[in-house]
Amino acid sequence: MQNGYQLLRPIPKAERCDQAVCRRLAFIYGNAVHHAAVDEGTHLALHELFGTTSVQMMVDRARCAGAERLVDATGSDLYMPRLDLLQFPLTFFHGEHNLVWVPESTKRSYDLLVGEFGPANYRRIVFPAHGHQDTFMGERSVDDVFPEVLTHLERAGA
């Protein structure tokens, strides 16, 4: 795996199921949910939560992955020279079992911002019982994740 992103990752045995939507999401994005973190009702409703996918978004995502940083639609380094625009309270939320973007990806972003501007505005939280999308829709998100979301909103004055 290169820099936290790999095309067509195999679905780990523990994440395989009989839902076509899970296989479709895994093909398009990577394994979108850590199955141990979602209840059966949410799992059965995933097909209602994920609609069509923009091919342009996939092209843009691949361009960024290939450049190993955020780039615009032409491949230009438009965003990274403007890190100063990210000097506000920012919290990175990441599931330890995230198979779309590995935890190292948010660590790199967090470390970059802290190295540039100091730690005052930035936090990074890795949730051990979560993957990607289930961080916000998992059975235990209300107890594991949402208190940290509230903490962030209070910190940001929102």
C-alpha positions in Angstrom: 0.0 0.0 0.0 1.4 3.4 -0.9 0.6 6.4 1.3 -2.5 5.0 2.8 -4.4 4.4 -0.5 -4.6 1.2 -2.5 -7.0 0.5 -5.4 -9.1 -2.6 -5.2 -8.1 -3.8 -1.7 -9.4 -7.2 -0.9 -12.3 -7.3 1.6 -11.0 -8.9 4.9 -12.8 -12.1 5.8 -14.2 -10.4 9.0 -15.9 -7.7 6.8 -17.4 -10.0 4.1 -21.2 -10.3 4.1 -24.1 -11.1 1.7 -25.1 -7.4 1.0 -24.4 -6.3 -2.5 -24.1 -2.7 -1.4 -21.2 -3.6 0.9 -19.4 -5.2 -2.1 -20.2 -2.2 -4.3 -18.9 0.3 -1.7 -15.8 -1.8 -1.2 -15.1 -1.7 -4.9 -15.7 2.1 -5.3 -14.2 3.4 -2.0 -12.8 0.6 0.0 -14.6 -1.2 2.8 -16.9 1.6 4.0 -18.1 0.1 7.3 -16.5 -1.9 10.0 -19.3 -4.5 10.3 -18.8 -5.1 14.0 -19.6 -1.4 14.6 -23.0 -1.3 12.9 -26.3 -2.8 14.0 -28.3 -5.0 11.7 -30.9 -2.3 10.9 -28.2 0.1 9.7 -26.4 -2.6 7.8 -29.6 -3.6 6.0 -30.3 0.1 5.2 -26.9 0.9 3.7 -28.4 0.6 0.2 -30.6 3.6 1.0 -27.7 5.7 2.3 -25.4 5.4 -0.7 -26.6 6.4 -4.1 -24.7 7.0 -7.3 -21.0 7.9 -7.5 -19.5 10.7 -9.4 -16.9 9.3 -11.9 -15.3 12.8 -11.8 -14.9 12.5 -8.0 -13.1 9.2 -8.5 -10.8 10.8 -11.1 -10.1 13.7 -8.8 -9.4 11.3 -5.8 -7.1 9.3 -8.0 -5.2 12.4 -9.0 -4.7 13.4 -5.4 -3.6 9.9 -4.4 -1.1 9.9 -7.3 0.3 13.3 -6.3 0.4 12.2 -2.6 -1.3 15.5 -1.7 -4.4 17.6 -2.4 -4.3 19.0 -5.9 -6.9 20.7 -8.0 -8.6 19.3 -11.2 -5.6 20.2 -13.3 -3.1 18.6 -10.9 -1.9 22.0 -9.7 -0.6 22.4 -6.1 -3.3 25.0 -5.3 -4.1 24.0 -1.8 -0.9 23.0 0.1 0.7 26.5 -0.3 -2.4 27.9 1.5 -2.2 26.0 4.7 -2.5 29.3 6.5 -6.2 29.1 5.7 -6.5 26.2 8.1 -5.6 28.1 11.2 -8.8 27.4 13.1 -9.9 24.6 15.5 -9.8 21.4 13.5 -10.3 17.9 14.8 -9.4 14.8 12.7 -11.7 11.9 13.5 -10.5 8.5 12.3 -11.6 4.9 12.8 -8.8 2.5 13.6 -10.3 -0.1 11.3 -10.8 2.4 8.5 -10.2 0.5 5.2 -11.0 3.5 3.0 -8.2 5.7 4.3 -5.7 4.3 6.8 -5.2 6.1 10.1 -1.8 7.3 8.9 -3.5 9.6 6.4 -5.0 11.9 9.1 -1.8 11.6 11.1 0.2 13.0 8.2 -2.3 16.0 7.9 -2.3 16.5 11.7 1.5 16.4 11.9 1.8 18.8 9.0 -0.5 21.4 10.6 1.0 21.1 14.1 4.5 21.4 12.6 3.5 24.5 10.7 1.3 26.3 13.3 1.7 24.5 16.7 -0.8 22.2 18.4 -3.3 24.8 19.9 -5.9 24.5 17.1 -5.6 20.8 16.2 -6.7 17.5 17.6 -6.7 14.0 16.2 -8.8 11.2 17.6 -8.6 7.6 16.5 -11.6 5.5 17.5 -10.5 1.9 18.1 -13.9 0.3 17.6 -14.7 2.0 14.3 -13.9 1.9 10.6 -14.8 4.6 8.0 -18.5 5.5 7.7 -19.5 3.7 10.8 -17.6 6.3 12.9 -20.7 8.5 12.5 -23.4 5.9 12.0 -22.2 2.9 14.1 -24.2 1.4 16.9 -21.9 2.9 19.6 -21.2 6.2 17.8 -23.5 8.1 20.2 -21.2 7.1 23.1 -17.8 6.8 21.3 -17.8 9.6 18.8 -20.5 12.2 19.3 -19.2 13.4 22.6 -16.0 14.2 20.8 -17.9 16.0 18.1 -19.6 18.1 20.7 -16.2 18.8 22.3 -14.9 20.0 19.0 -18.0 22.2 18.3 -17.6 23.8 21.7 -13.9 24.3 21.1 -14.6 25.9 17.8 -17.3 28.2 19.3 -19.9 26.7 17.0 
